[in-house]
Amino acid sequence: MSALLGLLRKEIYHILRDRRTLAVVVLMPVVQVLLFGYAIRTDVEDVGIAIVDPSPDATTLSIRNRLLGTPRFRLASVQATDRALDSLFQVGAASVAIEFQARFADRLARGLPAGVLIVTDAADPNGSTVRQTYVSAVLQAWQIDQGHGAPLRIDSDVRSRFNPTGESSNLFVPGLMALILTIISALMTALSLTREKETGTMEALLVSPLRPAEIIIGKVAPYLAIGFVSVVAVLVEAHVVFHVPVHGSIVLLLAEGLLYILVSLSLGILISARTSSQRLAMMITIVGTMLPTLMLSGFIFPIESMPTVLQWISIAMPARWFVSVARGIMLVGVGLEYLWPQTLVLGVMAVVLLVLSTRSFHVRLE
């Protein structure tokens, strides 16, 4: 019994002594509860809606006001034709569009059915279904309110873009790429460098003629290669097994994958430079990279449905921008002319994190 009590006291002493690890252990469940509590939203809010109205009249204006009077919709554009819909969907300004049939009010006045086409971005199948339901509910409510005498006949048709079959794998595979690359790049790099400190082999590197930058390159270059091979493997598996299309440039997608790997590697180096144990590095990496990749990147839950605070925090998450790029290339088929803002953000993150991680590592060695 005395030996057991001694072991317990020793373990408690080590836990209390490592204040960083203790702080992460205490804060981890708090962060998890906050992320899961606020980020998990099945509702879809702040939906960008485009209106195609070839012959505007009081009736179509009434329906438009009814749609925009709800807190779920945000007007993206009003057009006379559907020519601009492609660009609106590709840049993400609109995720649903309503096309009124020509002479809409005249057909209703004559007792004829008037057509409404609901077009949704089905890259997110669940969100697409919810958006269709919202629009249909508003149309039905307007129909009931206006049809005092003979019931008005509005024929609604639905069309899905970018993922017409509604396959959920088309949504999740691009997000899985970000998660896998985060695990390989950030987590494995952080553990690799902190392992050198724990085993005492870092001293051997210090007395070698290698510079800090060369040490970093030697340690992380294999993970850069592994990450690139993982991107290729995921793409092949997604296409062969799950039949996920790649409508855009594969070369661009691989280049964007390398850029994201570089960002994750830099983040892993920065974490390892600021920690002294593999346990602490693993905890910080999980809390700082893997959980945000799952919850705040749009991988599973739409960002526009999250609270404003989490939306602002997600801006600093590299996975958010890579998931947007991967879906844009694979499902929408857009190129760098539409994806340059996300690419620019990832590039800036890579440069900043590389500078910070190299300087932190150099100071740590000194």
N, C-alpha and C positions, 0 to 999 in steps of 0.2 A: 504493500500500500504506500509506503514512504517513497519507493522508487517511482510509482505512478504519479504521486503528488509532485515529486521533483521534475518529472517529465512535463507535467502540465504547467508548472511554474516557468520552466524553460521556454516552452512554446508560447505562452502568454507574453513572456518578456520579449521574445523575438518579434511577435506580432506588434506589440506596442512600440518597439524600437523602430520598426520600419513604418514610419508615419505616412509615407506616400502610399504604400500598399494598403494600410488601414483606412486612409481617406478614400481610396478608390473602392474598397470593399463596402464601405458605408454608403458611398454615393451611388454605387452601381444600381441597387434596387430602386432608389429614388428616381434616377434617370430613366430606368426601364418603365416604371409605372407612369411617369409623365409622358414618355414617348408613346407607349401603347395606349394610354388613356386619351391623349389628344390627337394622335395621328391616325388612329383607326376610325375611319369614317366611311360608312356605306352610302351616305348621301352624296349627291353631286351638287356643288354650288359654284357660283360665279361662272356660269356657262356662257361662253361667247356665241352669240347667235347672229347669223347672217340672213337677211330678208331679201328675197327675189320677188319683186312685185312689178310685173310688166305694165299693169294698168291700175295705178293707185286710185283708190276711191275711199269713201267713208267707211265701208265695210272692212276692207283690208286694214285701214288705219285703226279701226276699233280692235281688230284682232291683235295687231301689233302692240297697241297700248296695253291690251290685256296680258300679253306675254311679258312685256317689259315692266308691267306693274307688279309682277312677282319678284321676290328677292333672289331667285335662282338664275335669272337671265340677265345678260349684259349685251347691249347692242354692239355688234362688231362692224356691220356694214348694211346699207340698203342699196340694192342694185336693181336695174331694170332687166338685166339678163344674168345668166349663170356663168358668164365667162370668167369672172374674178373669183369664183368659188375655189378653184384649185389652189391659187396662191394663198387665200385666206386659211384654208385647211393646212396647207404645207407649212406655213410659218406659225401655226397654232393660234392665230387670232380668233378663229371660230372653230367650234367642235360640233355644231349643229346648224343646219340651214333649213329655211322654210321657203318653198317656191309656190306662189299662188298661181292658179290658172288664169290666163288672160280673160278679162271681162268677168271677174269673179262675182261682183255684186249683181251684175246684170243677169247672170245665170241663176243666182239664188232668187232674184225677184221674179223670174219667169217660172220658178218651181223646178228648175233643172239642177242636177247635182253639180257642185263646184269642187274642183280638185285641188288638193294641197299635197305637195310632195315634201316629206320630211327626210332630209339627208343628214346622216350622222357619221362622225369619225369613229369607226369601229376598231381602231387599233387597240382600244381598251374595250373589250366586248361588254363587260359588266356596266361600265359607265355609259356606253352607247345605248344599252337597253334602258337604263334609268332615264337618260335624256329623252329618248323616244316616249317613254311613259309620261314624263312631265309635259311635253308639248301636246301629246294626245289628250291629256287631262284638261289642259287649258282650252283646247279647241272644243272639247265636249262640253265644258262648262259654259263657254261663250254661246255654243249652239243652243243649249237649254235656255239660257237667259234671253236670247233673241227670238227664239221660235215660239212666240205667244200663240199664233194661230196654227197654220200648217207648219209642220216641223221642217226646219232647214236641213238640206242634205249636203253635207260636206264629206266627200270621199277622200280619205287619207291614204296615201301610199308611202311606204318606207323604203329607203335605199341606204345601204351601208357602204362606206368607202374604206379602202386600205386593208380591210379584213372582213370581206363579205360573208365568209363562212362562220365567223364568230369564234374561231379557234382560240382558246385561252393560251395555248402554247406560244402563239404569235406575240402575246403580250409579255409572257414571263421570260422567254429565252433571252431577249436583250438585257433584262434586269439581272438574270442569272450570270451573264457575262461579267457585269460589274461586280457582283458578289464574289465570284470565283477569283477574279483578278485582284480584288481587295485582300482576300485570304492569302493568296500566293505572294503578292507583292508586299503589302504593308505588314501583315502578321509574320510571315516567314522571315522577312528582312529584319524586323525588330528583334525577333527571337535569335536570329543568327548572330547579330552583333553583340547582344547582351550575353549570349553564351560565351563569347570570347572573354568577357569581363569576369564571369563567374568561374570559369575554368582556369583563369590566370594566364591564358595564352596571349592576351592583349599586350603583355609586356614584351613578348617576343616580336610582335609586330612593331612595337615602339622603337626597339633597338635596331630594326632593319632599316635599310636605306629608303624604304617606301615612304612617300608623303601621305598625309591624311586623305587627300583626294584619291590617290592611287589605292589606298587601303579600301576606301568606299567602293571604288570601281570593281576591285577584285572580289569584294564580298557580294555585291548586288548584281553584277553582270549575269551570273547564272540564273538568277530569278527573273531577269529581264527576258532571257531566252526561254525559260520555262513558261513565263506569262504569254509570250508570243505564240508558242506552241499550243498553249491552252486555248487561246482565241481561235486558232485554226481548228482545233479539235471540236470546240463547242459549235462553230459554224457548220462543220461537216456533219456532226451528229444531229444538229437542229434541222438541217436540210434533209438528211437521209432518213432519220427516224421519225421526226415530228413534222416534216414537210413545211418547215418555216421558210417563206420566200426571202430572197435578197433582191429587191427591186433596184437598188442603187449600186454604186461602185464598191466592189469587194476590196479593191486596193485602198480606197478612201477609208473603208471600215477598218482594215488592218492598221492603217496609219493612225487612225483615231484610237485604236486599241493600244498601240505602242505609246501614244501620248498619255493615255490614262494610266498605263503601267508605270510610266516615268513619274507621274504625280504620286501614285501609291507607294512606289519605292522611296521617293523623297520623304513622304510622310513616315514611313517605317524607320528610315534613318534618323529622322528628327526625334521620334519616340525613343529609339534606342540610345540616342545621345543624352537624353534627359532621364534615363532610368538606369538602374544598376542591377536589376534581376530580371530573369525571364518571366517570372510570375507577374511582376508589376507591368512589364512591357506587354504581356498578353492581355491583362485586364484593361489597360489604357487603350490598346488597339481595338479590343472588342467594343468598348464604350464609345471610343472616338471615331471609329471607321465602320465596323461591321453593323452595329445597330442603326446608325444613320443611313447606311446603304439600304438596309431593309425597310426602314420606316419613312425616311425623309427624301428619298430619291425619286418617288413616283413609281418605284418598282412594283409595289402592290397597291398602295392607296394613292388616289389622285391628290396632287399637291394643292390644287385650288380649293379642295374641301377642308384643308387643315386650317387651324387658327392662324391669324396674321403673323403672330410671333414665330411659329414654326415655319411658315413660308419664308420669312426673312432669314431664319437660321439655315434653311435648306439651300440658300444661295451659296453658302460657304462649303457645301458638300460636293466634292468632285463627282460623286456618283450621279447626282441629279443631272449634270450636264452630259455625262457619257451615256446615260440611259436615253436621254432625249436624242442624242446623236445616233445611237444604235437603232432606235425605233424609226427615226427619220430615214436612215439609209435602207434598213431592211424592209420596212412595211410601206413607207410613203414613197421611197425611191428618190428623195431629194439629194442634191449635191452640196458642195461647199458654198455655193452662192446663197443657200438658205441656212446652212449650218455654221457659217463663219462666226456668229456671236458665241455659240457654245464652244467652238474650237479655240477662239481667242481667250475665253475664260480659262479653259484647261491649260492653255499655253502659259498664261500669266501665273496660274497656280503652280505649274511645274517649275518655272523660273524662281519664283519666290521661295518655294519649299526647298529647292536645291540649294539656294544661297543660304537659307536659314539652317538647313541640316548640315551642310559642309562647315559652316562657321561654328555651330554648336558642337559638332564632332571634333573639330580642331581644338576648341577650348577645353573640351572634356579630356582630350589626350594630354594637353599641357598640364 
